[in-house]
Amino acid sequence: MTQNEGKWVCDYYTSVQKVSRDRKSLNDYKVKKQKIHITDSDSIWKYFLTNKILEIPDMNSLRHNFFISNIDGSRTEVAVLDGETYTFEFLTANSYKRINYHCPQSYSSTYTHIPELKYIVNIIKLIGQKIGKLDI
């Protein structure tokens, strides 16, 4: 999303990779802009703000909360080792911020006491709906 003259505009990009026949090396990598038709970019940005997009920290800073308290007082930690990572970058005239979330849906379902995980899941779901990719 880009704000231009007070109005938000959405763009969508995909990566196209060419891998060697033996699938051992990456031969080429390109970023391709996709056509999308979004007419309510301002309301999308408002939804992002409602879900604290500018306040959400990087997932690594939440790791100290990644535990489940057991009845006996012990703690259990669940780690997801497979899946997708989502990266968000924010750039203004005076600042830059980048946050990463690995498998936020799985972690959000497991660690329900961490609201930031639910916020990022909401944001990713809306993006998926708008670009026609509903999987998260």
C-alpha positions in Angstrom: 0.0 0.0 0.0 1.2 3.5 -0.8 -0.3 6.8 0.2 -0.2 9.3 -2.6 -1.7 12.8 -2.1 -3.7 11.6 0.9 -5.2 8.6 -0.8 -4.2 4.9 -0.3 -3.4 2.7 -3.3 -2.9 -1.1 -3.2 -0.4 -3.0 -5.4 0.2 -6.8 -5.4 3.5 -8.5 -6.5 4.4 -12.1 -6.9 7.8 -13.7 -7.3 8.6 -15.9 -10.3 11.4 -18.4 -9.8 13.2 -20.5 -12.3 14.8 -23.5 -10.8 17.4 -25.9 -12.4 16.1 -29.2 -13.7 17.6 -31.1 -10.8 16.0 -28.5 -8.5 19.3 -27.8 -6.7 19.8 -24.3 -7.8 17.9 -21.1 -8.4 18.5 -19.9 -12.0 16.5 -16.7 -12.0 14.2 -14.7 -9.8 11.8 -11.9 -10.9 9.2 -9.9 -9.2 6.0 -9.3 -11.2 3.3 -6.8 -10.5 -0.2 -8.3 -10.6 -3.3 -6.5 -11.6 -5.8 -6.1 -8.8 -9.0 -4.0 -8.6 -9.4 -2.6 -5.1 -11.6 0.4 -4.8 -11.7 0.7 -1.0 -8.0 1.1 -0.1 -8.7 3.8 2.5 -11.0 1.4 4.4 -8.4 -1.4 4.2 -5.8 0.9 5.8 -8.3 1.8 8.5 -8.8 -2.0 9.1 -5.1 -2.4 9.4 -4.9 0.4 12.0 -7.7 -1.2 14.0 -5.6 -4.3 14.0 -2.6 -2.3 15.2 -0.5 -2.8 12.1 1.9 0.1 13.1 2.2 -1.1 16.7 2.7 -4.8 16.2 6.3 -5.9 17.0 8.3 -8.5 15.2 7.3 -12.1 16.1 10.7 -12.7 17.7 10.0 -10.1 20.4 6.9 -12.1 21.4 8.8 -15.4 21.8 9.0 -15.0 25.6 5.2 -15.5 25.7 5.2 -18.7 23.6 4.2 -21.1 26.3 1.1 -22.9 27.6 0.7 -23.2 31.4 -0.1 -26.8 32.4 -2.3 -27.8 35.3 0.7 -28.9 37.3 2.4 -25.5 36.9 4.8 -26.5 34.3 5.0 -24.9 30.9 4.8 -26.4 27.4 6.1 -24.7 24.3 4.9 -25.6 20.8 7.1 -24.8 17.8 5.9 -24.8 14.2 8.8 -25.8 11.9 7.1 -25.7 8.5 4.9 -23.2 6.8 4.9 -19.7 5.4 6.5 -16.5 6.8 4.9 -13.1 6.2 7.0 -10.0 6.1 5.7 -6.4 6.4 7.8 -3.4 5.7 6.9 0.2 6.6 8.7 3.2 5.1 8.1 6.8 5.8 10.2 9.9 5.1 11.8 9.5 8.5 11.6 5.8 9.5 11.7 2.2 8.4 10.3 -0.9 10.2 10.2 -4.6 9.1 8.3 -7.3 10.9 8.2 -11.1 10.2 5.7 -13.6 11.3 6.1 -17.4 10.8 2.9 -19.4 10.6 0.9 -16.9 12.5 -2.4 -18.8 12.2 -0.9 -21.9 13.9 0.7 -19.8 16.6 -2.4 -17.7 17.1 -4.5 -20.9 17.6 -2.0 -22.3 20.1 -1.1 -19.1 22.0 -4.5 -17.5 22.3 -3.2 -15.2 25.1 -1.0 -13.2 22.6 -3.3 -10.6 20.9 -0.6 -9.6 18.4 -0.9 -13.0 16.7 -4.6 -12.5 16.2 -4.1 -9.0 14.8 -1.6 -10.2 12.2 -3.8 -13.1 11.2 -6.7 -10.7 10.7 -4.5 -8.5 8.5 -3.2 -11.4 6.4 -6.7 -12.8 5.9 -8.0 -9.4 4.6 -5.0 -9.2 2.2 -5.8 -12.7 1.0 -9.4 -11.9 0.5 -8.6 -8.7 -1.5 -6.0 -10.4 -3.8 -8.0 -13.6 -4.2 -5.7 -15.9 -2.1 -7.7 -17.0 0.9 -5.1 -19.5 2.3 -3.3 -18.5 5.5 
